[in-house]
Amino acid sequence: MSDKVKYLYYGLWIMHPLLQMGIAAFMLRRGLLKQFKFFFAYILTQIVGFAILFPAFVWRSYAAVFYLYWASNAISVTCGFLVIHEVFVDMFKFFHTLRDLGSVLFKWAGLVMLLVAAVVSVSANSPHMSPWIQAIITSQRCVRIIQVGMVMFLLFFGQYVGVSRKQHSFGIALGFGTFAVIELILICSWVGNHLGDPWMSIINMTAYNASLTLWLTYVAVKRPIRDVSRSLLQPQRWEQSLTDIHHPLPADSLIPMFEGMVDRALSRTATPTNQPPLAERAAAGSGASGTGSFSVGRIAPKS
């Protein structure tokens, strides 16, 4: 690595904690800590990781750099998955049933991701890579794919849940998704021997700095309050359908009774004129059936 490339490498790396500290400061100032606590924790872990990893890299403690890098990577993968779930919960915070269903699906996705990572780490027989490193890499790629899927969902279906492109949730997901796309492309290029170090690391750091700048912009500028009154009929129908599945109406509910009464009242408005009035026929029917039953005649207005 030449001196110019080394200085560029160090400069891009040093920009990470500077931008991250700005993000953390604006999140505290805007009161976003409670809403996005896992994203805030992710930013803090990245700052701490730089404070430990960068001096070890400068002092050429390569053994320490190796283990610190992979430990930091494992923490980043875990926090990244939790941030995805946090963004999802914020998107559906006004639709409790959909949010609960999505939370269950995310738990299953996390379990499947861990199982896939374990199977890959056990079945891989690479002499150049330990099984636990294989597990971390597999988990990282799974999280990146989920992040890309989250961005695609927000781009095409965000309007159905009332999430605009000015919301914090959209900015966080967009930053992760953009970086995930570039990182996956770099991995494919590295596997195909189309790109190697140090330019692969430089492009990766540049993409991450772009995501950090995007997050800094979203948290620095005050965003409008989410409008839940516009074009949310479709998710409301989903919410109501899932609620009816989880909490069906009891057999003795009064709602079907009143619906049947209204249907009978509407059907009898078209009766022929030679028949007795509705009130007289209802009174006769109530007299025959007893006083304990509802009838339309009892609630019909007096003529």
URGIPE-V250154 format. One record per pair of residues at least 24 apart in sequence whose ideal C-beta (glycine too) atoms are under 7 Angstrom apart, sorted by the first residue. I is the first residue (numbers start at 1). J is the second residue. D is the distance in whole Angstrom. If there is no record, write none. Layout:
i = (I,I)
j = (J,J)
d = (D,D)
This chain:
i = (1,5,8,9,9,9,12,12,12,12,13,13,15,16,16,16,16,16,17,17,19,19,19,19,20,20,20,21,22,23,23,23,23,26,26,26,27,30,32,32,35,36,36,36,38,38,38,38,39,39,39,41,42,42,42,45,45,45,70,70,73,73,74,77,77,77,77,80,80,80,81,81,83,83,84,84,84,87,87,87,87,90,91,91,91,92,94,95,95,97,97,97,97,98,98,98,98,101,109,113,113,116,144,144,144,147,147,147,148,148,148,150,151,159,160,160,161,162,162,162,162,162,166,166,167,167,168,168,168,171,171,171,172,174,175,175,175,178,179,179,179,182,261,261,264,265)
j = (198,198,202,198,201,202,202,205,206,209,54,205,209,46,50,208,209,212,47,50,209,212,213,216,46,47,212,47,216,212,215,216,219,216,219,220,219,219,168,219,90,86,168,172,79,82,83,86,83,86,172,79,79,80,83,75,76,79,133,136,136,140,136,136,139,140,143,143,147,176,110,143,172,176,146,147,150,150,169,172,173,169,161,163,169,161,228,235,239,239,242,243,246,235,238,239,242,242,146,139,142,142,180,183,184,176,177,180,177,180,181,177,177,231,234,235,235,226,227,228,230,232,223,224,223,226,218,219,223,214,215,218,215,214,211,214,215,211,207,208,211,207,294,296,296,296)
d = (5,6,6,6,7,6,7,4,6,6,7,6,5,7,6,7,7,7,5,5,7,4,6,6,5,5,6,6,5,7,5,5,6,7,4,5,5,6,7,6,7,6,7,7,6,4,5,5,5,6,6,6,4,7,6,5,7,6,6,6,6,7,5,7,5,5,5,5,7,7,6,5,7,7,6,6,6,7,5,6,5,5,5,5,6,6,5,6,5,5,4,5,7,7,6,6,7,6,7,6,4,7,4,6,6,4,5,4,5,5,6,6,3,6,6,6,5,6,6,5,7,5,6,6,6,6,6,7,6,6,6,3,7,7,4,5,5,6,5,6,4,4,7,6,6,5)
